[in-house]
Amino acid sequence: MSKSYPNRTARLGTNTPSRCPNPTRTARCPNTVLMFSLCLSEIVHEDVKMCSEGESDPSSSSVLVQSPVRVRLRNKKISTEDINKRLSLPADIRLPDDYLDKFNLIGPALFEQPISRRLRRVSLSEIGFGKLETYVKLDKLGEGTYATVYKGRSKLTENLVALKEIRLEHEEGAPCTAIREVSLLKDLKHANIVTLHDIIHTQKSLTLVFEYLDKDLKQYLDDCSNIINVHNVKLFLFQLLRGLSYCHRRKVLHRDLKPQNLLINERGELKLADFGLARAKSIPTKTYSNEVVTLWYRPPDILLGSTNYSTHIDMWGVGCIFYEMTTGRPLFPGSTVEEELHFIFKLLGTPTENSWSGISSNEQFVGHNYPLYRAERLSTHTPRLSSDGVDLLSKFLQFEGKKRISAAEAMSHRYFSNLGNRVVTLLDSKFKHNV
Protein backbone atom coordinates (compact mmCIF):
# COMPACT_ATOMS: atom_id res chain seq x y z
CA MET A 1 0.00 0.00 0.00
CA SER A 2 1.43 3.36 -0.96
CA LYS A 3 1.94 5.87 1.79
CA SER A 4 0.10 9.17 1.62
CA TYR A 5 1.94 12.44 1.93
CA PRO A 6 1.96 13.87 5.43
CA ASN A 7 1.08 17.48 6.01
CA ARG A 8 0.05 18.08 2.38
CA THR A 9 -1.54 21.37 3.36
CA ALA A 10 -0.71 24.91 2.46
CA ARG A 11 0.75 26.93 5.29
CA LEU A 12 -1.79 28.54 7.63
CA GLY A 13 -3.95 25.41 7.52
CA THR A 14 -5.05 25.55 3.90
CA ASN A 15 -6.05 21.99 3.06
CA THR A 16 -5.36 21.83 -0.63
CA PRO A 17 -3.52 18.98 -2.35
CA SER A 18 -2.03 21.37 -4.86
CA ARG A 19 -1.15 25.03 -4.79
CA CYS A 20 -2.81 25.69 -8.13
CA PRO A 21 -4.89 22.66 -9.19
CA ASN A 22 -5.34 22.15 -12.90
CA PRO A 23 -8.77 20.69 -13.73
CA THR A 24 -7.53 19.55 -17.13
CA ARG A 25 -4.49 17.70 -15.83
CA THR A 26 -3.51 14.55 -17.68
CA ALA A 27 -1.14 11.68 -17.07
CA ARG A 28 1.16 13.02 -19.73
CA CYS A 29 4.37 14.74 -18.70
CA PRO A 30 4.08 18.46 -19.63
CA ASN A 31 6.27 19.42 -22.55
CA THR A 32 6.67 23.06 -21.58
CA VAL A 33 9.79 22.32 -19.59
CA LEU A 34 11.38 20.70 -22.63
CA MET A 35 11.11 24.04 -24.41
CA PHE A 36 12.52 25.75 -21.35
CA SER A 37 15.37 23.27 -21.14
CA LEU A 38 16.86 24.23 -24.50
CA CYS A 39 18.95 27.01 -23.02
CA LEU A 40 17.20 28.05 -19.78
CA SER A 41 16.61 31.43 -21.37
CA GLU A 42 13.12 31.41 -19.86
CA ILE A 43 14.42 31.99 -16.33
CA VAL A 44 13.14 35.41 -15.34
CA HIS A 45 15.79 38.12 -15.63
CA GLU A 46 14.37 40.60 -13.15
CA ASP A 47 14.91 43.71 -15.25
CA VAL A 48 13.29 46.39 -13.10
CA LYS A 49 14.97 47.29 -9.84
CA MET A 50 12.79 47.90 -6.83
CA CYS A 51 12.76 51.54 -5.84
CA SER A 52 14.23 52.77 -2.57
CA GLU A 53 10.81 53.84 -1.29
CA GLY A 54 12.21 57.21 -0.32
CA GLU A 55 14.92 56.19 2.10
CA SER A 56 16.84 59.38 1.36
CA ASP A 57 16.51 62.37 3.63
CA PRO A 58 13.80 64.78 2.39
CA SER A 59 16.08 67.69 3.19
CA SER A 60 18.54 66.50 0.58
CA SER A 61 16.09 67.34 -2.19
CA SER A 62 17.10 70.99 -2.27
CA VAL A 63 19.69 71.34 -5.00
CA LEU A 64 21.21 74.33 -6.67
CA VAL A 65 21.53 72.85 -10.14
CA GLN A 66 18.32 71.92 -11.94
CA SER A 67 18.28 68.43 -13.40
CA PRO A 68 17.63 68.37 -17.17
CA VAL A 69 15.11 65.59 -16.50
CA ARG A 70 13.13 67.81 -14.12
CA VAL A 71 13.12 70.71 -16.53
CA ARG A 72 11.97 68.42 -19.33
CA LEU A 73 9.16 66.96 -17.18
CA ARG A 74 7.85 70.44 -16.40
CA ASN A 75 7.51 71.12 -20.10
CA LYS A 76 5.76 67.92 -21.12
CA LYS A 77 2.69 65.97 -20.27
CA ILE A 78 3.41 63.13 -17.89
CA SER A 79 2.75 59.73 -19.42
CA THR A 80 1.81 56.34 -18.04
CA GLU A 81 5.39 55.22 -18.64
CA ASP A 82 6.70 58.07 -16.48
CA ILE A 83 4.42 57.07 -13.60
CA ASN A 84 5.24 53.38 -13.93
CA LYS A 85 8.97 54.11 -13.81
CA ARG A 86 8.68 56.50 -10.86
CA LEU A 87 6.58 54.12 -8.76
CA SER A 88 8.38 50.93 -9.95
CA LEU A 89 5.20 49.53 -11.50
CA PRO A 90 4.99 46.82 -14.17
CA ALA A 91 4.80 48.03 -17.75
CA ASP A 92 1.40 46.40 -18.31
CA ILE A 93 -0.33 48.19 -15.42
CA ARG A 94 -3.70 49.72 -16.23
CA LEU A 95 -4.04 53.08 -14.50
CA PRO A 96 -7.55 54.27 -13.55
CA ASP A 97 -9.17 56.47 -16.19
CA ASP A 98 -8.99 59.68 -14.16
CA TYR A 99 -5.61 59.01 -12.57
CA LEU A 100 -3.42 60.20 -15.43
CA ASP A 101 -5.25 63.54 -15.68
CA LYS A 102 -5.01 64.00 -11.94
CA PHE A 103 -1.35 63.10 -11.96
CA ASN A 104 -0.58 65.74 -14.59
CA LEU A 105 -1.78 68.38 -12.11
CA ILE A 106 0.29 67.15 -9.15
CA GLY A 107 2.83 64.98 -10.99
CA PRO A 108 5.73 67.40 -11.56
CA ALA A 109 6.18 67.85 -7.80
CA LEU A 110 6.46 64.09 -7.40
CA PHE A 111 9.28 63.95 -9.93
CA GLU A 112 11.26 66.87 -8.49
CA GLN A 113 11.98 65.38 -5.06
CA PRO A 114 12.77 61.99 -3.54
CA ILE A 115 9.52 60.11 -3.23
CA SER A 116 8.61 59.43 0.41
CA ARG A 117 7.09 56.24 1.75
CA ARG A 118 3.85 58.01 2.53
CA LEU A 119 3.55 59.58 -0.95
CA ARG A 120 4.29 56.25 -2.60
CA ARG A 121 1.68 54.46 -0.46
CA VAL A 122 -0.93 57.10 -1.31
CA SER A 123 -0.10 56.87 -5.02
CA LEU A 124 -0.30 53.06 -5.03
CA SER A 125 -3.60 53.16 -3.15
CA GLU A 126 -5.08 55.57 -5.70
CA ILE A 127 -4.07 53.19 -8.48
CA GLY A 128 -5.79 50.27 -6.74
CA PHE A 129 -3.17 48.45 -4.68
CA GLY A 130 -4.24 47.35 -1.21
CA LYS A 131 -7.92 47.16 -2.18
CA LEU A 132 -10.07 44.02 -2.40
CA GLU A 133 -12.06 45.38 -5.34
CA THR A 134 -8.89 45.36 -7.47
CA TYR A 135 -8.98 41.56 -7.62
CA VAL A 136 -11.69 39.21 -8.88
CA LYS A 137 -12.07 35.78 -7.29
CA LEU A 138 -12.41 33.04 -9.89
CA ASP A 139 -12.08 29.63 -8.25
CA LYS A 140 -11.67 28.35 -4.72
CA LEU A 141 -8.47 26.29 -4.54
CA GLY A 142 -8.56 25.17 -0.93
CA GLU A 143 -9.73 25.96 2.59
CA GLY A 144 -8.25 25.29 6.00
CA THR A 145 -8.40 26.32 9.62
CA TYR A 146 -6.86 29.75 9.13
CA ALA A 147 -7.01 30.56 5.43
CA THR A 148 -8.73 30.08 2.11
CA VAL A 149 -6.85 30.20 -1.20
CA TYR A 150 -8.50 31.44 -4.39
CA LYS A 151 -7.46 31.69 -7.98
CA GLY A 152 -8.07 35.29 -9.00
CA ARG A 153 -7.45 37.95 -11.58
CA SER A 154 -5.96 41.43 -11.19
CA LYS A 155 -8.00 44.24 -12.72
CA LEU A 156 -4.78 46.25 -13.00
CA THR A 157 -3.09 43.86 -15.41
CA GLU A 158 -5.68 41.13 -16.18
CA ASN A 159 -3.04 38.61 -15.00
CA LEU A 160 -3.94 35.61 -12.88
CA VAL A 161 -3.06 35.80 -9.19
CA ALA A 162 -3.35 33.56 -6.13
CA LEU A 163 -5.33 35.13 -3.28
CA LYS A 164 -4.50 33.79 0.18
CA GLU A 165 -7.27 35.06 2.45
CA ILE A 166 -6.36 34.73 6.12
CA ARG A 167 -9.18 35.09 8.62
CA LEU A 168 -8.39 37.40 11.54
CA GLU A 169 -9.61 36.49 15.00
CA HIS A 170 -10.88 39.43 17.04
CA GLU A 171 -8.54 38.82 19.98
CA GLU A 172 -5.66 36.92 18.37
CA GLY A 173 -5.11 38.95 15.21
CA ALA A 174 -3.03 37.60 12.31
CA PRO A 175 -1.30 34.21 12.70
CA CYS A 176 2.43 34.52 13.29
CA THR A 177 3.11 32.44 10.19
CA ALA A 178 1.38 35.07 8.04
CA ILE A 179 3.34 37.91 9.62
CA ARG A 180 6.56 35.97 9.14
CA GLU A 181 5.78 35.17 5.51
CA VAL A 182 4.98 38.79 4.66
CA SER A 183 8.01 40.23 6.44
CA LEU A 184 10.38 37.90 4.60
CA LEU A 185 8.84 37.83 1.13
CA LYS A 186 8.64 41.61 0.80
CA ASP A 187 12.45 41.64 0.79
CA LEU A 188 13.08 38.48 -1.25
CA LYS A 189 12.98 39.40 -4.94
CA HIS A 190 14.29 36.64 -7.15
CA ALA A 191 13.29 34.74 -10.28
CA ASN A 192 13.07 31.48 -8.33
CA ILE A 193 11.07 32.77 -5.36
CA VAL A 194 7.32 33.32 -5.57
CA THR A 195 6.42 37.01 -5.78
CA LEU A 196 4.19 38.68 -3.21
CA HIS A 197 2.38 41.34 -5.25
CA ASP A 198 0.06 42.99 -2.77
CA ILE A 199 -1.23 42.92 0.82
CA ILE A 200 -4.83 43.80 1.66
CA HIS A 201 -5.76 44.35 5.30
CA THR A 202 -9.35 44.66 6.49
CA GLN A 203 -10.97 44.18 9.89
CA LYS A 204 -11.92 40.59 9.11
CA SER A 205 -9.10 39.34 6.92
CA LEU A 206 -5.55 39.69 5.67
CA THR A 207 -5.24 38.84 1.97
CA LEU A 208 -1.87 38.09 0.42
CA VAL A 209 -1.76 38.43 -3.37
CA PHE A 210 0.81 36.14 -5.00
CA GLU A 211 1.77 35.48 -8.57
CA TYR A 212 -0.16 32.51 -9.92
CA LEU A 213 1.70 29.35 -10.93
CA ASP A 214 0.09 26.36 -12.59
CA LYS A 215 1.03 23.59 -10.18
CA ASP A 216 3.44 22.40 -7.53
CA LEU A 217 6.20 19.84 -7.97
CA LYS A 218 4.12 17.05 -6.42
CA GLN A 219 1.34 17.61 -8.92
CA TYR A 220 3.91 17.82 -11.71
CA LEU A 221 5.23 14.41 -10.63
CA ASP A 222 1.69 13.04 -10.66
CA ASP A 223 1.10 14.42 -14.15
CA CYS A 224 4.28 12.72 -15.35
CA SER A 225 3.26 9.40 -13.77
CA ASN A 226 6.17 9.99 -11.37
CA ILE A 227 8.75 9.86 -14.18
CA ILE A 228 10.31 13.26 -14.94
CA ASN A 229 12.73 13.57 -17.83
CA VAL A 230 16.24 13.39 -16.34
CA HIS A 231 17.25 16.67 -17.95
CA ASN A 232 14.23 18.41 -16.46
CA VAL A 233 15.20 16.98 -13.07
CA LYS A 234 18.52 18.79 -13.47
CA LEU A 235 16.81 22.04 -14.47
CA PHE A 236 14.39 21.95 -11.54
CA LEU A 237 17.16 21.12 -9.09
CA PHE A 238 19.33 23.97 -10.37
CA GLN A 239 16.48 26.46 -10.02
CA LEU A 240 15.75 25.21 -6.51
CA LEU A 241 19.40 25.77 -5.60
CA ARG A 242 19.36 29.25 -7.19
CA GLY A 243 16.44 30.38 -5.07
CA LEU A 244 17.79 28.74 -1.94
CA SER A 245 21.27 30.21 -2.42
CA TYR A 246 19.69 33.66 -2.69
CA CYS A 247 17.81 33.08 0.59
CA HIS A 248 20.85 31.74 2.39
CA ARG A 249 23.03 34.66 1.33
CA ARG A 250 20.47 36.83 3.08
CA LYS A 251 20.50 34.55 6.15
CA VAL A 252 16.96 33.31 5.52
CA LEU A 253 16.22 29.65 6.30
CA HIS A 254 13.18 28.19 4.53
CA ARG A 255 12.75 25.28 6.98
CA ASP A 256 9.90 23.61 5.10
CA LEU A 257 11.19 22.39 1.74
CA LYS A 258 9.01 19.73 0.11
CA PRO A 259 7.52 19.19 -3.37
CA GLN A 260 4.25 20.86 -2.37
CA ASN A 261 6.12 24.10 -1.62
CA LEU A 262 7.89 24.27 -4.98
CA LEU A 263 5.68 25.85 -7.62
CA ILE A 264 6.10 25.47 -11.39
CA ASN A 265 4.60 27.58 -14.16
CA GLU A 266 3.88 26.72 -17.78
CA ARG A 267 7.32 27.96 -18.84
CA GLY A 268 9.05 25.47 -16.56
CA GLU A 269 10.19 28.03 -14.01
CA LEU A 270 10.40 26.63 -10.48
CA LYS A 271 9.87 28.93 -7.50
CA LEU A 272 10.16 28.51 -3.75
CA ALA A 273 6.91 29.21 -1.93
CA ASP A 274 5.31 29.04 1.52
CA PHE A 275 7.68 30.90 3.82
CA GLY A 276 5.40 30.47 6.85
CA LEU A 277 8.05 28.51 8.75
CA ALA A 278 11.02 30.47 7.40
CA ARG A 279 13.28 32.40 9.73
CA ALA A 280 15.87 35.13 9.32
CA LYS A 281 19.11 34.04 10.95
CA SER A 282 21.66 36.83 11.32
CA ILE A 283 23.79 35.29 14.07
CA PRO A 284 24.26 31.72 15.38
CA THR A 285 21.68 30.80 18.00
CA LYS A 286 20.34 27.79 19.86
CA THR A 287 16.84 29.10 20.33
CA TYR A 288 15.22 27.71 17.17
CA SER A 289 12.57 25.02 17.27
CA ASN A 290 13.15 21.46 16.07
CA GLU A 291 9.45 21.20 15.16
CA VAL A 292 10.13 22.34 11.61
CA VAL A 293 10.28 20.71 8.19
CA THR A 294 7.73 18.10 7.14
CA LEU A 295 8.78 14.72 8.57
CA TRP A 296 9.86 13.07 5.30
CA TYR A 297 12.28 15.93 4.53
CA ARG A 298 13.56 16.59 8.07
CA PRO A 299 17.31 16.02 8.61
CA PRO A 300 18.51 13.48 11.20
CA ASP A 301 20.11 16.06 13.49
CA ILE A 302 16.77 17.87 13.78
CA LEU A 303 14.92 14.56 14.25
CA LEU A 304 17.23 13.87 17.18
CA GLY A 305 16.36 17.15 18.86
CA SER A 306 18.98 19.63 17.65
CA THR A 307 17.95 23.28 17.71
CA ASN A 308 21.39 24.60 16.79
CA TYR A 309 21.23 24.84 13.02
CA SER A 310 21.82 27.18 10.14
CA THR A 311 21.34 27.10 6.37
CA HIS A 312 22.34 23.43 6.23
CA ILE A 313 18.89 22.52 7.59
CA ASP A 314 17.49 23.10 4.09
CA MET A 315 20.11 21.08 2.21
CA TRP A 316 18.96 17.67 3.50
CA GLY A 317 15.50 18.41 2.11
CA VAL A 318 17.05 19.34 -1.25
CA GLY A 319 18.64 15.87 -1.36
CA CYS A 320 15.33 14.18 -0.56
CA ILE A 321 13.56 16.18 -3.28
CA PHE A 322 16.36 15.42 -5.76
CA TYR A 323 15.93 11.69 -5.10
CA GLU A 324 12.14 11.95 -5.40
CA MET A 325 12.30 13.74 -8.76
CA THR A 326 14.68 11.07 -10.03
CA THR A 327 12.86 7.97 -8.78
CA GLY A 328 9.26 9.16 -8.49
CA ARG A 329 8.97 8.07 -4.85
CA PRO A 330 9.82 9.68 -1.50
CA LEU A 331 13.17 8.74 -0.03
CA PHE A 332 12.29 8.40 3.67
CA PRO A 333 8.47 8.11 4.05
CA GLY A 334 8.34 7.58 7.82
CA SER A 335 5.15 8.03 9.81
CA THR A 336 6.90 8.75 13.13
CA VAL A 337 10.25 10.24 14.13
CA GLU A 338 11.53 6.81 15.15
CA GLU A 339 10.47 5.22 11.84
CA GLU A 340 11.92 8.15 9.87
CA LEU A 341 15.32 7.68 11.53
CA HIS A 342 15.06 3.94 10.95
CA PHE A 343 14.62 4.48 7.18
CA ILE A 344 17.56 6.92 7.14
CA PHE A 345 19.93 4.59 8.99
CA LYS A 346 18.88 1.59 6.93
CA LEU A 347 20.00 3.36 3.73
CA LEU A 348 22.94 5.44 4.94
CA GLY A 349 24.12 3.14 7.72
CA THR A 350 23.69 3.48 11.47
CA PRO A 351 25.95 6.34 12.56
CA THR A 352 28.94 5.81 14.84
CA GLU A 353 31.40 8.20 16.42
CA ASN A 354 33.52 7.85 13.28
CA SER A 355 30.72 8.92 10.95
CA TRP A 356 28.94 11.36 13.32
CA SER A 357 30.98 12.85 16.14
CA GLY A 358 29.04 13.01 19.43
CA ILE A 359 26.21 10.72 18.34
CA SER A 360 26.90 8.20 21.12
CA SER A 361 26.02 10.84 23.73
CA ASN A 362 22.67 11.74 22.14
CA GLU A 363 19.99 10.46 24.53
CA GLN A 364 17.31 10.04 21.85
CA PHE A 365 19.63 8.05 19.61
CA VAL A 366 20.80 5.80 22.43
CA GLY A 367 17.24 5.34 23.70
CA HIS A 368 15.94 4.02 20.37
CA ASN A 369 18.69 1.35 20.23
CA TYR A 370 18.77 1.14 16.43
CA PRO A 371 20.18 -1.97 14.70
CA LEU A 372 23.70 -1.61 13.28
CA TYR A 373 22.97 -1.20 9.57
CA ARG A 374 25.69 -0.99 6.94
CA ALA A 375 25.42 1.82 4.38
CA GLU A 376 23.97 0.86 1.01
CA ARG A 377 25.19 2.21 -2.33
CA LEU A 378 23.03 5.14 -3.43
CA SER A 379 23.61 4.23 -7.07
CA THR A 380 21.62 1.01 -6.65
CA HIS A 381 18.58 3.07 -5.63
CA THR A 382 18.97 5.72 -8.34
CA PRO A 383 19.60 3.90 -11.65
CA ARG A 384 18.59 6.96 -13.71
CA LEU A 385 21.23 9.18 -12.10
CA SER A 386 24.71 9.59 -13.54
CA SER A 387 27.74 9.07 -11.33
CA ASP A 388 27.99 12.86 -10.93
CA GLY A 389 24.35 12.98 -9.86
CA VAL A 390 24.91 10.25 -7.27
CA ASP A 391 27.94 12.12 -5.96
CA LEU A 392 25.94 15.32 -5.55
CA LEU A 393 23.09 13.44 -3.86
CA SER A 394 25.53 11.97 -1.33
CA LYS A 395 26.81 15.46 -0.49
CA PHE A 396 23.26 16.55 0.41
CA LEU A 397 22.58 13.48 2.56
CA GLN A 398 25.23 13.96 5.25
CA PHE A 399 24.35 13.22 8.88
CA GLU A 400 26.05 16.31 10.26
CA GLY A 401 24.74 19.61 8.97
CA LYS A 402 28.17 21.21 8.72
CA LYS A 403 29.26 18.47 6.30
CA ARG A 404 26.41 19.05 3.83
CA ILE A 405 27.19 20.90 0.63
CA SER A 406 25.81 24.44 0.48
CA ALA A 407 23.38 25.64 -2.19
CA ALA A 408 26.02 27.89 -3.75
CA GLU A 409 28.61 25.10 -3.83
CA ALA A 410 26.10 22.65 -5.28
CA MET A 411 25.39 24.99 -8.22
CA SER A 412 29.04 24.64 -9.23
CA HIS A 413 29.04 20.84 -9.03
CA ARG A 414 30.06 19.02 -12.20
CA TYR A 415 26.57 17.47 -12.38
CA PHE A 416 25.43 20.79 -13.89
CA SER A 417 28.39 21.19 -16.26
CA ASN A 418 26.32 20.62 -19.41
CA LEU A 419 24.03 23.58 -18.62
CA GLY A 420 26.74 26.01 -19.67
CA ASN A 421 28.29 29.06 -18.06
CA ARG A 422 25.49 31.44 -19.03
CA VAL A 423 23.04 29.64 -16.77
CA VAL A 424 25.49 29.40 -13.87
CA THR A 425 26.25 33.13 -14.00
CA LEU A 426 22.67 34.42 -14.35
CA LEU A 427 22.13 37.55 -12.27
CA ASP A 428 19.71 37.23 -9.37
CA SER A 429 19.98 40.74 -7.95
CA LYS A 430 17.40 42.18 -10.34
CA PHE A 431 13.67 41.90 -10.13
CA LYS A 432 11.02 41.71 -12.81
CA HIS A 433 7.79 43.02 -11.34
CA ASN A 434 4.88 41.03 -12.74
CA VAL A 435 1.70 42.03 -10.93
Secondary structure, DSSP 8 states (H G I E B T S, - for coil): -----TT-SBTTTEE-SSSS--TT--SS--SHHHHHTTT-TTS---BS-----S-S-GGGG--SS--HHHHHHHTS---HHHHHHHTT--TT----TTHHHHHHHHHHHHHSS---HHHHHHHHHHHTTT-GGGEEEEEEEEEESSEEEEEEEETTT--EEEEEEEE-BTTTBS-HHHHHHHHHHTT---TTB--EEEEEE-SSEEEEEEE--SEEHHHHHHHTTT---HHHHHHHHHHHHHHHHHHHHTTEE-----GGGEEE-TT--EEE---TT-EE-SS--S---S--S-GGG--HHHHTT-----THHHHHHHHHHHHHHHHSS-S---SSHHHHHHHHHHHH----TTTSTTGGG-HHHHHHT--------GGGT-TTS-HHHHHHHHHHS-SSGGGS--HHHHHTSGGGGGG-HHHHT---S-B----
